[in-house]
Amino acid sequence: MIAGHFGLAAGVKSVERQVPVWALMLATAWLDVVFIPLYAAGVETIAPAPDATIGYGGGIIHADYTHSLVGAIVLSALLGAAFGWRWGRRAALVIGAVAFSHWLLDLVVHREDLPILPANLGNLPKLGFGLWRLPTASMVTELALILIGAWLYWRAAREAAQLAGGAKTLRADIAGALALIGGIAVLFADFTGFLG
């Protein structure tokens, strides 16, 4: 799930207007942002799932640090704290919560590859509900996040433009359309295997 994370962040922006949209988009992808250098270094890996075809949801992700439950909580708290000094406590909590929402959404789609503790210490059971085993259901769920997030974002942007005098409603309409088109494009690229 990539685009669904961004759909959720767009929806949050409609409610938390004081937090910049770029910060919410960074927060929603934060676990993956930290994952990339660890993946490049071979510390965290992705292996093909034996029950899947190549493409959308076809991997077992061995992200035992960034995507462990405790690791996700720590990384989310660090990101929230990093932004809190600039925008205040509420923004810090929102950014931290959006960053942690990544793990919660991954829990729904991932196979059982999300550890509880970093490096899977204690060899505890790994978590994941495995919606990726049903690619169409997974895609529909992600599309719903995109549609709802883009609609909420557009509605809030239009309302803000009307309060400012209505002259910027075209910009709000364009922003909403770009959020929707961008989300669907990312979902299509992910589903067709273009992104991985």
PECOR-V671214 format. One record per residue. N is the residue number from 1. RES is the residue in one letter. PHI is phi in whole degrees, -180 to 180 (* if undefined). NEAR is the number of other C-alpha atoms within 12 Angstrom. D_FIRST is the distance of its C-alpha to the first C-alpha in Angstrom with 2 decimals. Layout:
# PECOR-V671214
n=N res=RES phi=PHI near=NEAR d_first=D_FIRST
n=N res=RES phi=PHI near=NEAR d_first=D_FIRST
This chain:
# PECOR-V671214
n=1 res=M phi=* near=47 d_first=0.00
n=2 res=I phi=-120 near=41 d_first=3.76
n=3 res=A phi=-64 near=42 d_first=6.14
n=4 res=G phi=-61 near=44 d_first=5.91
n=5 res=H phi=-60 near=43 d_first=6.85
n=6 res=F phi=-69 near=45 d_first=9.50
n=7 res=G phi=-61 near=46 d_first=10.61
n=8 res=L phi=-63 near=43 d_first=11.40
n=9 res=A phi=-62 near=46 d_first=13.25
n=10 res=A phi=-64 near=45 d_first=15.15
n=11 res=G phi=-64 near=35 d_first=16.20
n=12 res=V phi=-64 near=38 d_first=17.44
n=13 res=K phi=-60 near=36 d_first=19.37
n=14 res=S phi=-65 near=29 d_first=21.24
n=15 res=V phi=-101 near=25 d_first=22.72
n=16 res=E phi=-103 near=27 d_first=23.04
n=17 res=R phi=-71 near=25 d_first=24.73
n=18 res=Q phi=-78 near=22 d_first=26.41
n=19 res=V phi=-89 near=32 d_first=23.27
n=20 res=P phi=-59 near=24 d_first=22.51
n=21 res=V phi=-61 near=30 d_first=19.36
n=22 res=W phi=-64 near=20 d_first=18.83
n=23 res=A phi=-69 near=33 d_first=19.05
n=24 res=L phi=-68 near=41 d_first=16.40
n=25 res=M phi=-67 near=35 d_first=14.00
n=26 res=L phi=-64 near=29 d_first=15.02
n=27 res=A phi=-61 near=45 d_first=14.72
n=28 res=T phi=-67 near=44 d_first=11.14
n=29 res=A phi=-104 near=39 d_first=10.33
n=30 res=W phi=-54 near=39 d_first=13.42
n=31 res=L phi=-61 near=43 d_first=12.39
n=32 res=D phi=-73 near=31 d_first=10.85
n=33 res=V phi=-61 near=23 d_first=14.01
n=34 res=V phi=-73 near=29 d_first=16.18
n=35 res=F phi=-61 near=28 d_first=14.46
n=36 res=I phi=-57 near=21 d_first=15.40
n=37 res=P phi=-67 near=16 d_first=19.15
n=38 res=L phi=-69 near=21 d_first=19.07
n=39 res=Y phi=-66 near=22 d_first=17.35
n=40 res=A phi=-62 near=13 d_first=19.97
n=41 res=A phi=-85 near=11 d_first=22.64
n=42 res=G phi=81 near=15 d_first=21.66
n=43 res=V phi=-75 near=20 d_first=21.31
n=44 res=E phi=-118 near=26 d_first=17.69
n=45 res=T phi=-137 near=23 d_first=16.62
n=46 res=I phi=-130 near=22 d_first=14.32
n=47 res=A phi=-122 near=23 d_first=16.23
n=48 res=P phi=-63 near=19 d_first=15.85
n=49 res=A phi=-78 near=23 d_first=15.52
n=50 res=P phi=-65 near=13 d_first=18.90
n=51 res=D phi=-102 near=17 d_first=17.79
n=52 res=A phi=-132 near=20 d_first=15.29
n=53 res=T phi=-90 near=20 d_first=15.82
n=54 res=I phi=-66 near=22 d_first=14.74
n=55 res=G phi=117 near=25 d_first=11.59
n=56 res=Y phi=-52 near=36 d_first=8.32
n=57 res=G phi=68 near=40 d_first=7.69
n=58 res=G phi=-91 near=32 d_first=11.23
n=59 res=G phi=-123 near=29 d_first=11.58
n=60 res=I phi=-102 near=33 d_first=12.95
n=61 res=I phi=-99 near=33 d_first=12.24
n=62 res=H phi=-99 near=31 d_first=15.54
n=63 res=A phi=-109 near=39 d_first=14.77
n=64 res=D phi=-73 near=35 d_first=17.77
n=65 res=Y phi=-110 near=34 d_first=18.48
n=66 res=T phi=-69 near=42 d_first=15.52
n=67 res=H phi=-110 near=48 d_first=13.37
n=68 res=S phi=-76 near=39 d_first=16.48
n=69 res=L phi=-59 near=35 d_first=17.21
n=70 res=V phi=-68 near=24 d_first=20.27
n=71 res=G phi=-61 near=30 d_first=18.83
n=72 res=A phi=-65 near=40 d_first=16.07
n=73 res=I phi=-65 near=29 d_first=18.96
n=74 res=V phi=-64 near=25 d_first=21.18
n=75 res=L phi=-62 near=36 d_first=18.87
n=76 res=S phi=-66 near=39 d_first=18.03
n=77 res=A phi=-65 near=28 d_first=21.78
n=78 res=L phi=-63 near=25 d_first=22.75
n=79 res=L phi=-66 near=34 d_first=20.69
n=80 res=G phi=-59 near=34 d_first=22.06
n=81 res=A phi=-65 near=25 d_first=25.52
n=82 res=A phi=-63 near=21 d_first=25.33
n=83 res=F phi=-91 near=27 d_first=24.89
n=84 res=G phi=-62 near=21 d_first=27.14
n=85 res=W phi=-63 near=15 d_first=30.30
n=86 res=R phi=-91 near=17 d_first=29.82
n=87 res=W phi=-113 near=21 d_first=28.58
n=88 res=G phi=98 near=17 d_first=29.78
n=89 res=R phi=-64 near=19 d_first=28.77
n=90 res=R phi=-61 near=20 d_first=26.87
n=91 res=A phi=-63 near=32 d_first=24.61
n=92 res=A phi=-61 near=30 d_first=24.14
n=93 res=L phi=-66 near=27 d_first=23.13
n=94 res=V phi=-64 near=36 d_first=20.70
n=95 res=I phi=-64 near=42 d_first=19.05
n=96 res=G phi=-62 near=38 d_first=19.03
n=97 res=A phi=-67 near=32 d_first=17.55
n=98 res=V phi=-65 near=42 d_first=14.70
n=99 res=A phi=-61 near=44 d_first=14.06
n=100 res=F phi=-72 near=40 d_first=14.23
n=101 res=S phi=-59 near=35 d_first=11.95
n=102 res=H phi=-56 near=42 d_first=9.08
n=103 res=W phi=-65 near=42 d_first=10.61
n=104 res=L phi=-64 near=28 d_first=11.21
n=105 res=L phi=-68 near=35 d_first=7.81
n=106 res=D phi=-63 near=42 d_first=6.98
n=107 res=L phi=-57 near=29 d_first=10.39
n=108 res=V phi=-70 near=28 d_first=9.68
n=109 res=V phi=-95 near=38 d_first=7.29
n=110 res=H phi=-66 near=35 d_first=8.78
n=111 res=R phi=-69 near=30 d_first=12.24
n=112 res=E phi=-72 near=28 d_first=15.06
n=113 res=D phi=-132 near=37 d_first=14.32
n=114 res=L phi=-101 near=38 d_first=14.12
n=115 res=P phi=-75 near=33 d_first=17.76
n=116 res=I phi=-83 near=29 d_first=19.71
n=117 res=L phi=-107 near=26 d_first=21.87
n=118 res=P phi=-55 near=27 d_first=21.38
n=119 res=A phi=61 near=24 d_first=22.38
n=120 res=N phi=52 near=24 d_first=22.30
n=121 res=L phi=-57 near=17 d_first=25.83
n=122 res=G phi=80 near=11 d_first=27.84
n=123 res=N phi=49 near=13 d_first=25.80
n=124 res=L phi=-72 near=18 d_first=24.32
n=125 res=P phi=-60 near=16 d_first=22.04
n=126 res=K phi=-90 near=29 d_first=18.36
n=127 res=L phi=-110 near=28 d_first=15.95
n=128 res=G phi=154 near=27 d_first=13.01
n=129 res=F phi=-83 near=20 d_first=13.31
n=130 res=G phi=78 near=29 d_first=11.80
n=131 res=L phi=-60 near=27 d_first=10.33
n=132 res=W phi=-61 near=35 d_first=8.95
n=133 res=R phi=-67 near=27 d_first=12.74
n=134 res=L phi=-118 near=22 d_first=12.89
n=135 res=P phi=-54 near=29 d_first=10.78
n=136 res=T phi=-67 near=18 d_first=12.54
n=137 res=A phi=-63 near=19 d_first=12.11
n=138 res=S phi=-64 near=31 d_first=8.35
n=139 res=M phi=-65 near=31 d_first=8.51
n=140 res=V phi=-64 near=23 d_first=11.26
n=141 res=T phi=-62 near=27 d_first=9.69
n=142 res=E phi=-67 near=37 d_first=7.02
n=143 res=L phi=-62 near=34 d_first=10.17
n=144 res=A phi=-62 near=25 d_first=12.20
n=145 res=L phi=-61 near=33 d_first=10.48
n=146 res=I phi=-65 near=39 d_first=11.08
n=147 res=L phi=-63 near=32 d_first=14.55
n=148 res=I phi=-66 near=28 d_first=15.62
n=149 res=G phi=-62 near=36 d_first=14.60
n=150 res=A phi=-66 near=40 d_first=16.32
n=151 res=W phi=-65 near=31 d_first=19.24
n=152 res=L phi=-62 near=32 d_first=19.81
n=153 res=Y phi=-63 near=37 d_first=19.70
n=154 res=W phi=-62 near=34 d_first=22.09
n=155 res=R phi=-61 near=27 d_first=24.35
n=156 res=A phi=-68 near=27 d_first=24.72
n=157 res=A phi=-65 near=34 d_first=25.39
n=158 res=R phi=-67 near=28 d_first=27.93
n=159 res=E phi=-63 near=25 d_first=29.59
n=160 res=A phi=-64 near=24 d_first=29.97
n=161 res=A phi=-66 near=20 d_first=31.42
n=162 res=Q phi=-68 near=18 d_first=33.88
n=163 res=L phi=-66 near=13 d_first=35.00
n=164 res=A phi=-84 near=13 d_first=35.66
n=165 res=G phi=118 near=11 d_first=37.98
n=166 res=G phi=81 near=16 d_first=35.86
n=167 res=A phi=-72 near=15 d_first=36.31
n=168 res=K phi=-103 near=18 d_first=32.69
n=169 res=T phi=-67 near=22 d_first=31.18
n=170 res=L phi=-64 near=18 d_first=30.56
n=171 res=R phi=-63 near=19 d_first=28.47
n=172 res=A phi=-65 near=27 d_first=26.47
n=173 res=D phi=-63 near=27 d_first=26.01
n=174 res=I phi=-66 near=20 d_first=24.90
n=175 res=A phi=-62 near=26 d_first=22.41
n=176 res=G phi=-64 near=33 d_first=20.90
n=177 res=A phi=-65 near=25 d_first=20.90
n=178 res=L phi=-66 near=24 d_first=19.28
n=179 res=A phi=-62 near=37 d_first=16.43
n=180 res=L phi=-68 near=32 d_first=15.94
n=181 res=I phi=-64 near=22 d_first=16.55
n=182 res=G phi=-62 near=26 d_first=14.42
n=183 res=G phi=-63 near=36 d_first=11.30
n=184 res=I phi=-67 near=29 d_first=12.17
n=185 res=A phi=-63 near=22 d_first=13.05
n=186 res=V phi=-66 near=30 d_first=9.82
n=187 res=L phi=-61 near=38 d_first=8.11
n=188 res=F phi=-62 near=26 d_first=11.25
n=189 res=A phi=-63 near=20 d_first=11.26
n=190 res=D phi=-68 near=27 d_first=7.95
n=191 res=F phi=-67 near=31 d_first=9.22
n=192 res=T phi=-85 near=20 d_first=12.62
n=193 res=G phi=90 near=19 d_first=11.99
n=194 res=F phi=-64 near=14 d_first=13.28
n=195 res=L phi=-91 near=19 d_first=10.85
n=196 res=G phi=168 near=21 d_first=11.39
